[in-house]
Amino acid sequence: MTTSIRVDPPFWRHDAYTLRRLAEGVISAIPEVLPAPTSTAACVVDMGAGDAPYRSLFEARGARYVACDIDAPEGGETLRIDIGRPLPLAAGCAQVVVSFQVLEHVWDLDWYLGEARRLLAPEGHLLLSTHGIWLYHPHPTDFRRWTRAGLIAELEQRGFEIRSVRALVGPLAWTTQFRALGWNRLLQALPFVGPWVAGLSNALHHLRMRLEDALTPRDWAEDNAAVYLVVATPRRAAPTSALMTAAS
C-alpha cells in the first residue's frame, strides 16, 4: 500500500512540517470517526479528494472510500462534484464525510456543508480541516480563512454539533512556515544549485518549526493556528415531546 507524499513528505519539502502535522491530526482523529472495523465496510465520502492522500488510512480500517472532486472527469472512478447539484449518492449513505483543505476554496458553504450533512448517516461524523491562517493559494479559487470561533459557528449554523477541534501549527511555527515558503520560491530560481539550496533552507526551517511549536503555549496555539481539524456530527432534531413542552 503506497503512502501519499502528503502523509509522509520529505523534510526538505517547503511545506513538509504543516503536511506532517495535518497527517498526524488525521491519524489521531480516525479512531474517533471510525471507532472499530465492522462486518460491513463503512462508507467514507471525500468531498474534494484531489489525489485522495489519506485514502489508505481509512481503507486500513476496512472502510470503502468514495472520492469526489470538482476536477474529476465524467464517468471516472472519482465522482464529479457539480456545485449546486446533489452528488449521485444516497442520503445517509456515509458513516464519515471527509473534507481536507477544501472549505477555504468553496464559495457556497450552504450547499457544500448541506450536501455533507445530507450524505451522513444519523450517527455519522464529519472530519474537516481548513486554514485558520495561510497564504493565498487558489485552486481554482481561494475565498476564506477562519478563526476557531468562526469555524465552529459556521458549522453549528449549518446543522452540526462539534465533537473536537485540533489546532495544528501554532503562531511561532507558521510565521517560520511562511518564510520557508518565500525562501523556497526565491532559491528554487537559482540556476543549477537552486533545488539543493532550497532543500537545505526548507530542512532548517522545518527543524525550527518543530522547536517553535514545542515552545508555544497550548492556549495561544488553539486560537491562532494555521490549520484547524474538526470532528462534528449531524445535529439531532429535538423529539416531538420536547418541542411540545417548549411550546407550552
Buried (B, 14 or more C-beta within 10 A) or exposed (E): EEEBEBBEBEBBBBBBBBBBBBBBBBEEBBEEBBEEEEEEBBBBBBBBBBEBBBBBBBBEBBBBBBBBBBEBEEEEEBBBBEEEEEBEBEEBBBBBBBBBBBBBBBEEBEBBBBBBBBBBBEEBBBBBBBBBBBEEEEEEEBEBBBBBEEBBEBBEEBBBEBBEBBBBBBBBBBBBBBBBBEBBEEBBEEEEEBEEBBBEBBBBBBEBBBEBBEEBEEEEBBEBBBBBBBBBBBEEEEEEEEEEEEEE
